[in-house]
Amino acid sequence: MATKKETRENHVSAQRLEAMGSSIVKEIQAGKSPKFVTLARTRSNVHFDTKEGYLKLGAAQEERDFLNFAQTKRFMQTVAVAAKCHKFVKENLHTTIRGLFYQLKFSLGEDVDENIFSEQSESNPLIEDIEVALNLKREDLNLNANRKGVLAGNMKVMDTFGNERLEIDCSRQGRSGWAIPSDVDNDIEFVDVKAKYVLVVEKDALWQRLNEDGLWKKENCILITPQGQAARGTRRLIRKLADNGLPVYVFTDSDAWGWYIYWTIKTGSINLAYIGEDVATPEAKFLGVTMSDLDKYDFLNKMTMHASEVDLKRAQEMLNYQWINKSKEWVTELERMIKSKKKLEQDALQGPRLTFVDDYIREKVKNKEYLP
């Protein structure tokens, strides 16, 4: 039996999907061509909100008119996606966006030589359109994204899954840590969070090194790795921990790709600007690695790597982002990398000894040596 919490959350999603359907039916009954309206998720409709500190979607709208021949198929596909999501919500069953695609391929039956969708690339953007139009996240539509990310620290998670309510102690997950789910809102509660700050480590390999050292125990922090670019579930988790009053420090490679991972966590991304408020953490700080570390830690000068043309091009692109070039510290870092044509991996901090990286992190946190 579903819990009251599950019923309430599913009820909100179902209500909004039903309201969308009712609106279409009313337009048809009134002899009008039914329409679907959502905000345009184009680059030109994304802007950086300097006051809030993250990327937002603008007010420009996109409309699909059923009786407009050029829009008929896309209108029908949008309604089909909404109908399937409504079914998942009512049944309290979950699937992935890939699972949704196959449900829709099957929808017209085996005897019909026509598919609603031929490729998943057709259905994916329509899910996002519905998210925006109904002010819901795909997780509210019972659609799971790929899981990616691991956590260890002094906190507990109450996870309602199926008919069970499970308490997960993130301080007792051994070498593997707690695998962060794609949905950290519905049926998930963070309780008994006893930590001073959150440390986000770009690479899983270095996370394992720090977990083995018990850094999160010594520092009383929440240790997270997004395992590269952070998935939306991990970004959402970081945002929620920040809402609990925990400072967030991000630790990546000293190159354009590592830095971009940081900025995606901090300001959100163009692709997810429509849920920027939920996945961006503007108060996050960059702990390292930095090019200026070469001045402080002499051994690192022997650990640099050659930056490729692709690395340098990406760094130059980042200099053009207004949310980055407004910071003189970041302009200095990027220009230094471009000029020297060097980059530095966070793994290099293991050079003197494997546990040196622990000292590096503790010193930077203690002295507040971070970039905005």
PETATA-V138136 format. One record per pair of residues at least 24 apart in sequence whose ideal C-beta (glycine too) atoms are under 10 Angstrom apart, sorted by sequence separation. I is the first residue (numbers start at 0). J is the second residue. D is the distance in whole Angstrom. If there is no record, write none. Layout:
[[I	J	D] [I	J	D]]
This chain:
[[36	60	6] [37	61	6] [79	103	6] [82	106	9] [99	123	9] [151	175	9] [152	176	9] [156	180	9] [164	188	10] [166	190	8] [170	194	10] [194	218	9] [195	219	5] [196	220	5] [197	221	5] [198	222	5] [199	223	5] [200	224	5] [201	225	7] [202	226	7] [203	227	8] [221	245	7] [223	247	9] [225	249	9] [227	251	10] [261	285	5] [36	61	7] [37	62	8] [97	122	9] [151	176	4] [152	177	9] [158	183	10] [161	186	10] [166	191	9] [169	194	10] [194	219	6] [195	220	6] [196	221	7] [197	222	8] [198	223	7] [199	224	7] [200	225	8] [201	226	8] [202	227	7] [220	245	8] [261	286	9] [311	336	8] [312	337	10] [35	61	9] [36	62	5] [37	63	8] [96	122	7] [97	123	9] [99	125	10] [100	126	10] [149	175	7] [150	176	6] [151	177	7] [159	185	9] [160	186	7] [193	219	7] [194	220	5] [195	221	9] [197	223	6] [198	224	10] [199	225	7] [200	226	10] [201	227	7] [220	246	9] [221	247	9] [223	249	10] [224	250	10] [225	251	10] [238	264	9] [310	336	8] [311	337	6] [35	62	7] [36	63	8] [76	103	8] [79	106	7] [96	123	6] [99	126	7] [149	176	4] [150	177	5] [156	183	9] [159	186	4] [160	187	9] [176	203	9] [194	221	5] [201	228	9] [237	264	6] [258	285	8] [310	337	9] [311	338	10] [34	62	6] [35	63	5] [36	64	10] [79	107	10] [148	176	9] [149	177	7] [150	178	8] [158	186	7] [159	187	8] [193	221	10] [194	222	9] [201	229	9] [220	248	8] [228	256	8] [237	265	10] [257	285	10] [314	342	9] [34	63	6] [35	64	8] [148	177	9] [149	178	6] [150	179	6] [157	186	9] [158	187	6] [159	188	8] [192	221	8] [227	256	9] [234	263	7] [238	267	10] [311	340	7] [33	63	9] [34	64	5] [35	65	8] [96	126	6] [148	178	7] [149	179	7] [157	187	7] [158	188	8] [176	206	8] [199	229	8] [227	257	10] [234	264	6] [257	287	10] [258	288	10] [306	336	6] [310	340	8] [33	64	8] [34	65	7] [96	127	10] [147	178	9] [148	179	4] [156	187	6] [157	188	4] [176	207	9] [228	259	8] [229	260	7] [233	264	9] [249	280	9] [257	288	8] [258	289	9] [306	337	8] [310	341	10] [311	342	9] [32	64	5] [33	65	5] [34	66	9] [83	115	10] [146	178	6] [147	179	8] [148	180	9] [156	188	7] [157	189	8] [175	207	9] [189	221	10] [228	260	6] [229	261	10] [308	340	9] [310	342	6] [31	64	10] [32	65	5] [33	66	8] [34	67	9] [146	179	7] [148	181	9] [155	188	9] [156	189	6] [157	190	6] [174	207	7] [227	260	7] [234	267	8] [247	280	5] [306	339	8] [307	340	9] [31	65	10] [32	66	4] [146	180	6] [147	181	8] [155	189	8] [156	190	7] [157	191	9] [176	210	6] [199	233	8] [229	263	6] [234	268	9] [247	281	10] [249	283	6] [251	285	8] [253	287	7] [254	288	9] [305	339	10] [306	340	5] [31	66	9] [32	67	8] [35	70	9] [80	115	9] [146	181	5] [148	183	10] [154	189	6] [155	190	5] [156	191	9] [175	210	9] [199	234	10] [225	260	7] [228	263	7] [229	264	6] [247	282	7] [248	283	7] [249	284	7] [250	285	8] [251	286	9] [252	287	9] [253	288	4] [305	340	7] [306	341	6] [307	342	9] [34	70	9] [79	115	5] [80	116	9] [144	180	9] [145	181	7] [146	182	10] [154	190	8] [155	191	4] [156	192	10] [174	210	7] [228	264	9] [246	282	7] [247	283	4] [248	284	5] [249	285	6] [250	286	5] [251	287	8] [252	288	6] [253	289	6] [254	290	10] [303	339	8] [305	341	7] [306	342	5] [78	115	10] [79	116	8] [143	180	8] [144	181	4] [154	191	6] [155	192	8] [173	210	9] [174	211	7] [199	236	10] [231	268	9] [234	271	8] [245	282	10] [246	283	8] [247	284	7] [248	285	8] [249	286	6] [250	287	6] [251	288	7] [253	290	6] [291	328	9] [303	340	10] [304	341	7] [305	342	8] [306	343	10] [27	65	9] [32	70	10] [35	73	9] [99	137	10] [143	181	5] [144	182	8] [153	191	8] [154	192	4] [155	193	9] [172	210	9] [199	237	6] [225	263	9] [238	276	9] [239	277	9] [241	279	10] [242	280	9] [246	284	7] [248	286	4] [249	287	9] [250	288	8] [251	289	10] [253	291	9] [303	341	4] [304	342	5] [332	370	7] [26	65	9] [32	71	10] [35	74	6] [76	115	6] [83	122	9] [142	181	9] [143	182	6] [153	192	7] [154	193	7] [176	215	10] [197	236	9] [225	264	8] [229	268	10] [231	270	10] [235	274	9] [238	277	6] [241	280	5] [247	286	10] [248	287	9] [253	292	7] [289	328	9] [302	341	10] [303	342	7] [304	343	7] [331	370	9] [34	74	8] [35	75	10] [37	77	9] [75	115	7] [76	116	7] [142	182	9] [152	192	8] [153	193	4] [154	194	6] [197	237	7] [228	268	9] [231	271	6] [234	274	9] [238	278	6] [240	280	9] [241	281	9] [253	293	9] [289	329	10] [291	331	8] [303	343	5] [304	344	7] [33	74	7] [80	121	10] [96	137	7] [99	140	9] [141	182	9] [152	193	9] [153	194	5] [199	240	10] [209	250	9] [237	278	8] [238	279	7] [239	280	10] [241	282	6] [281	322	9] [285	326	10] [290	331	8] [291	332	7] [300	341	9] [302	343	7] [303	344	9] [328	369	10] [329	370	6] [23	65	8] [32	74	9] [35	77	5] [80	122	6] [84	126	8] [95	137	10] [99	141	9] [138	180	9] [152	194	5] [153	195	10] [235	277	6] [236	278	10] [237	279	9] [238	280	5] [241	283	7] [289	331	9] [290	332	5] [293	335	9] [302	344	8] [328	370	5] [329	371	7] [35	78	7] [72	115	9] [79	122	9] [80	123	10] [99	142	6] [138	181	7] [139	182	9] [197	240	5] [231	274	8] [234	277	8] [235	278	5] [237	280	5] [238	281	10] [285	328	9] [289	332	6] [290	333	9] [300	343	9] [304	347	9] [328	371	6] [80	124	10] [81	125	9] [96	140	10] [98	142	8] [137	181	9] [138	182	4] [141	185	9] [152	196	10] [179	223	8] [196	240	9] [197	241	7] [206	250	10] [234	278	4] [235	279	10] [238	282	10] [285	329	8] [290	334	9] [291	335	8] [299	343	6] [302	346	9] [303	347	8] [326	370	7] [327	371	10] [33	78	9] [76	121	7] [77	122	10] [80	125	5] [81	126	9] [84	129	7] [93	138	9] [97	142	10] [98	143	9] [137	182	9] [138	183	8] [139	184	8] [152	197	8] [170	215	8] [179	224	9] [187	232	10] [196	241	10] [205	250	8] [233	278	9] [234	279	8] [235	280	10] [238	283	10] [290	335	4] [302	347	4] [326	371	5] [35	81	9] [76	122	7] [79	125	9] [80	126	6] [84	130	10] [96	142	6] [97	143	10] [136	182	8] [138	184	6] [139	185	7] [152	198	9] [169	215	9] [170	216	8] [176	222	8] [177	223	10] [179	225	8] [194	240	8] [197	243	9] [205	251	10] [231	277	9] [232	278	9] [234	280	8] [237	283	7] [253	299	9] [289	335	9] [290	336	6] [293	339	9] [301	347	9] [302	348	8] [325	371	9] [77	124	10] [78	125	10] [81	128	10] [88	135	10] [93	140	9] [94	141	7] [95	142	7] [96	143	8] [138	185	6] [150	197	9] [176	223	9] [179	226	10] [189	236	8] [192	239	10] [205	252	10] [231	278	6] [285	332	9] [289	336	10] [302	349	10] [73	121	9] [76	124	10] [77	125	5] [80	128	8] [81	129	6] [93	141	5] [94	142	7] [95	143	5] [96	144	7] [97	145	10] [136	184	7] [176	224	8] [183	231	10] [184	232	9] [192	240	7] [196	244	10] [197	245	5] [198	246	10] [199	247	7] [200	248	10] [201	249	8] [202	250	9] [230	278	10] [290	338	10] [293	341	8] [299	347	6] [302	350	6] [72	121	9] [76	125	6] [77	126	10] [80	129	6] [84	133	10] [92	141	7] [93	142	7] [94	143	7] [95	144	7] [96	145	9] [136	185	9] [138	187	10] [150	199	10] [181	230	7] [182	231	9] [183	232	6] [187	236	9] [194	243	9] [196	245	6] [197	246	7] [198	247	8] [199	248	7] [200	249	8] [201	250	7] [202	251	8] [229	278	9] [290	339	7] [298	347	9] [299	348	8] [301	350	8] [91	141	8] [93	143	5] [95	145	8] [179	229	10] [181	231	7] [182	232	6] [183	233	8] [189	239	7] [195	245	7] [196	246	4] [197	247	5] [198	248	5] [199	249	5] [200	250	5] [201	251	4] [202	252	8] [253	303	9] [254	304	8] [293	343	7] [298	348	9] [23	74	9] [73	124	10] [77	128	6] [78	129	10] [81	132	9] [84	135	9] [88	139	8] [90	141	8] [148	199	9] [149	200	10] [179	230	8] [181	232	4] [183	234	10] [184	235	7] [189	240	7] [192	243	6] [194	245	6] [195	246	8] [196	247	7] [197	248	7] [198	249	8] [199	250	7] [200	251	8] [201	252	6] [253	304	10] [255	306	8] [290	341	8] [292	343	7] [296	347	9] [299	350	8] [73	125	8] [76	128	10] [77	129	7] [81	133	8] [88	140	7] [89	141	9] [169	221	8] [180	232	6] [181	233	9] [183	235	5] [184	236	10] [187	239	9] [192	244	9] [194	246	10] [196	248	6] [197	249	9] [198	250	6] [199	251	8] [252	304	9] [254	306	7] [290	342	8] [296	348	8] [298	350	6] [299	351	10] [84	137	9] [87	140	7] [88	141	5] [169	222	9] [179	232	6] [180	233	10] [182	235	8] [183	236	5] [189	242	10] [192	245	7] [253	306	10] [254	307	10] [256	309	9] [290	343	7] [298	351	6] [87	141	4] [88	142	10] [149	203	7] [179	233	5] [181	235	9] [183	237	10] [189	243	7] [255	309	9] [256	310	7] [259	313	7] [266	320	9] [288	342	9] [289	343	8] [296	350	9] [23	78	7] [73	128	9] [77	132	9] [84	139	9] [85	140	9] [86	141	9] [87	142	7] [148	203	9] [151	206	8] [183	238	9] [184	239	8] [201	256	9] [202	257	9] [255	310	6] [258	313	9] [259	314	9] [262	317	8] [267	322	10] [288	343	5] [292	347	9] [296	351	9] [84	140	4] [85	141	10] [147	203	10] [150	206	9] [179	235	9] [180	236	9] [183	239	7] [201	257	6] [254	310	6] [255	311	8] [258	314	8] [266	322	5] [287	343	9] [288	344	7] [292	348	9] [83	140	9] [84	141	7] [149	206	6] [179	236	6] [183	240	10] [254	311	10] [255	312	8] [256	313	7] [259	316	9] [265	322	8] [266	323	9] [288	345	5] [298	355	9] [19	77	9] [20	78	8] [23	81	9] [83	141	10] [84	142	7] [148	206	10] [149	207	9] [151	209	9] [152	210	10] [179	237	10] [202	260	10] [255	313	4] [256	314	9] [259	317	7] [262	320	8] [265	323	10] [287	345	7] [288	346	9] [19	78	8] [81	140	9] [83	142	10] [151	210	5] [201	260	6] [254	313	8] [255	314	4] [258	317	7] [286	345	10] [288	347	7] [296	355	9] [80	140	9] [201	261	8] [254	314	8] [255	315	9] [262	322	7] [288	348	7] [20	81	7] [149	210	9] [199	260	9] [255	316	8] [259	320	10] [262	323	6] [287	348	8] [19	81	6] [20	82	8] [63	125	10] [80	142	10] [151	213	9] [153	215	8] [199	261	8] [255	317	6] [19	82	10] [151	214	9] [152	215	5] [153	216	8] [255	318	10] [296	359	8] [17	81	10] [151	215	5] [152	216	9] [259	323	9] [295	359	10] [16	81	6] [20	85	8] [63	128	9] [150	215	9] [151	216	9] [199	264	7] [258	323	9] [15	81	10] [16	82	8] [19	85	9] [152	218	10] [153	219	6] [61	128	8] [152	219	8] [153	220	9] [154	221	6] [262	329	9] [292	359	8] [295	362	10] [16	84	6] [17	85	7] [152	220	6] [153	221	8] [261	329	10] [288	356	10] [16	85	4] [151	220	9] [152	221	4] [287	356	10] [15	85	10] [16	86	10] [61	131	9] [91	161	9] [151	221	8] [152	222	6] [13	84	9] [17	88	10] [60	131	10] [61	132	9] [150	221	6] [151	222	5] [152	223	8] [258	329	8] [288	359	9] [292	363	9] [12	84	8] [13	85	6] [16	88	7] [17	89	10] [60	132	10] [150	222	7] [151	223	8] [287	359	7] [12	85	8] [13	86	10] [15	88	10] [16	89	9] [149	222	9] [150	223	5] [151	224	9] [286	359	9] [287	360	8] [295	368	9] [14	88	10] [149	223	7] [150	224	8] [258	332	8] [286	360	7] [289	363	10] [12	87	9] [13	88	5] [56	131	7] [148	223	6] [149	224	5] [258	333	8] [12	88	5] [13	89	6] [148	224	7] [149	225	9] [287	363	6] [292	368	9] [11	88	9] [12	89	9] [147	224	9] [148	225	5] [149	226	7] [286	363	5] [291	368	9] [9	87	9] [10	88	9] [147	225	7] [148	226	6] [255	333	8] [258	336	9] [285	363	10] [286	364	7] [9	88	5] [10	89	10] [147	226	5] [148	227	10] [253	332	8] [284	363	10] [289	368	9] [291	370	9] [8	88	9] [9	89	7] [146	226	10] [147	227	8] [156	236	10] [284	364	10] [289	369	9] [9	90	9] [147	228	8] [148	229	7] [199	280	9] [255	336	7] [287	368	8] [289	370	7] [9	91	6] [147	229	8] [148	230	6] [253	335	10] [254	336	7] [255	337	9] [286	368	8] [287	369	8] [8	91	10] [147	230	4] [150	233	9] [197	280	9] [253	336	7] [284	367	8] [286	369	5] [287	370	8] [40	124	8] [146	230	7] [147	231	9] [148	232	7] [149	233	9] [199	283	8] [284	368	10] [285	369	6] [286	370	8] [6	91	9] [145	230	6] [147	232	8] [148	233	4] [257	342	9] [284	369	4] [285	370	4] [5	91	6] [95	181	9] [144	230	6] [145	231	9] [146	232	7] [147	233	7] [148	234	9] [150	236	7] [154	240	8] [197	283	9] [200	286	9] [256	342	9] [257	343	9] [283	369	9] [284	370	7] [285	371	8] [40	127	6] [144	231	6] [145	232	9] [146	233	9] [150	237	10] [199	286	9] [201	288	10] [254	341	9] [255	342	8] [257	344	8] [284	371	7] [37	125	10] [40	128	7] [93	181	10] [144	232	6] [148	236	7] [152	240	9] [196	284	10] [198	286	7] [253	341	9] [254	342	4] [257	345	7] [283	371	9] [39	128	10] [93	182	8] [143	232	9] [148	237	9] [154	243	9] [253	342	6] [254	343	7] [282	371	10] [1	91	6] [35	125	10] [37	127	9] [38	128	9] [40	130	10] [150	240	9] [252	342	7] [253	343	4] [254	344	8] [281	371	10] [37	128	5] [40	131	7] [154	245	10] [252	343	7] [253	344	7] [254	345	10] [36	128	10] [37	129	8] [39	131	9] [93	185	9] [252	344	5] [253	345	8] [35	128	8] [37	130	9] [38	131	5] [138	231	9] [152	245	10] [184	277	8] [251	344	9] [252	345	5] [35	129	9] [37	131	5] [38	132	8] [137	231	8] [138	232	8] [251	345	6] [252	346	8] [253	347	9] [37	132	4] [136	231	8] [250	345	6] [252	347	9] [36	132	7] [37	133	9] [35	132	7] [138	235	9] [250	348	10] [136	235	8] [250	356	9] [265	371	9] [250	359	9] [261	370	9] [19	129	8] [250	360	7] [248	360	8] [258	370	9] [16	129	8] [19	132	7] [250	363	9] [15	129	9] [19	133	6] [18	133	8] [248	363	8] [248	364	7] [15	132	9] [16	133	7] [15	133	4] [246	364	9] [14	133	10] [15	134	7] [16	135	9] [250	369	10] [15	135	6] [249	369	9] [12	133	8] [246	367	10] [248	369	6] [249	370	10] [11	133	10] [12	135	6] [16	139	10] [246	369	10] [11	135	8] [12	136	10] [15	139	9] [16	140	8] [15	140	10] [12	138	10] [12	139	5] [13	140	10] [11	139	7] [12	140	6] [12	141	8] [8	138	10] [9	139	9] [8	139	7] [9	141	8] [8	141	10] [136	271	10] [136	273	9] [137	274	9] [136	274	6] [208	346	9] [134	273	9] [135	274	10] [205	344	9] [218	357	9] [134	274	10] [205	345	6] [208	348	10] [214	354	9] [217	357	8] [220	360	9] [130	271	10] [131	272	10] [132	273	10] [136	277	7] [204	345	10] [205	346	6] [208	349	7] [212	353	8] [131	273	5] [136	278	9] [202	344	8] [204	346	7] [211	353	9] [212	354	6] [214	356	9] [218	360	8] [127	270	9] [130	273	7] [131	274	9] [201	344	9] [202	345	7] [205	348	8] [211	354	10] [214	357	5] [218	361	7] [127	271	9] [130	274	7] [201	345	6] [202	346	7] [205	349	8] [212	356	8] [213	357	9] [217	361	8] [220	364	8] [128	273	9] [200	345	8] [201	346	10] [204	349	10] [208	353	7] [209	354	10] [212	357	5] [127	273	7] [208	354	9] [214	360	7] [218	364	7] [127	274	9] [209	356	7] [214	361	8] [218	365	10] [208	356	7] [209	357	7] [208	357	9] [205	356	7] [209	360	8] [5	159	7] [4	159	7] [200	356	9] [2	159	6] [1	159	9] [1	161	10] [2	162	9] [4	164	10] [200	360	9] [1	162	8] [0	162	7] [2	164	8] [198	360	7] [198	364	8] [196	364	7] [195	364	9] [12	185	9] [8	184	8] [9	185	9] [8	185	5] [8	186	8] [5	185	8] [4	185	8] [5	186	6] [4	186	7] [2	186	8] [4	188	9] [1	186	10] [53	238	10] [54	262	10] [54	263	10] [53	265	8] [54	266	6] [55	267	8] [52	265	8] [53	266	5] [54	267	4] [56	269	10] [52	266	7] [53	267	5] [54	268	7] [51	266	10] [52	267	9] [53	268	10] [54	269	6] [56	271	9] [57	272	9] [54	270	9] [56	272	5] [54	271	8] [55	272	6] [56	273	5] [48	266	9] [54	272	4] [55	273	8] [56	274	9] [47	266	7] [48	267	10] [53	272	8] [54	273	10] [55	274	10] [56	275	7] [47	267	9] [55	275	5] [54	275	5] [55	276	8] [45	267	9] [47	269	10] [53	275	5] [45	268	9] [52	275	10] [53	276	7] [45	269	5] [48	272	10] [51	275	8] [53	277	10] [54	278	10] [55	279	9] [44	269	10] [45	270	9] [47	272	9] [51	276	7] [53	278	8] [54	279	7] [45	271	10] [46	272	8] [53	279	4] [42	269	6] [45	272	4] [48	275	8] [52	279	7] [53	280	8] [41	269	10] [42	270	10] [44	272	8] [45	273	9] [47	275	10] [48	276	9] [51	279	8] [52	280	9] [53	281	6] [40	269	9] [44	273	10] [52	281	3] [40	270	8] [42	272	9] [45	275	9] [51	281	7] [52	282	8] [40	271	10] [48	279	10] [50	281	10] [52	283	10] [40	272	8] [40	273	6] [48	281	9] [38	272	10] [38	273	7] [37	273	9] [54	320	10] [54	322	8] [53	322	8] [52	322	8] [49	321	8] [47	320	8] [49	322	8] [47	321	6] [48	322	9] [46	321	9] [47	322	5] [47	323	10] [49	325	8] [47	325	9]]
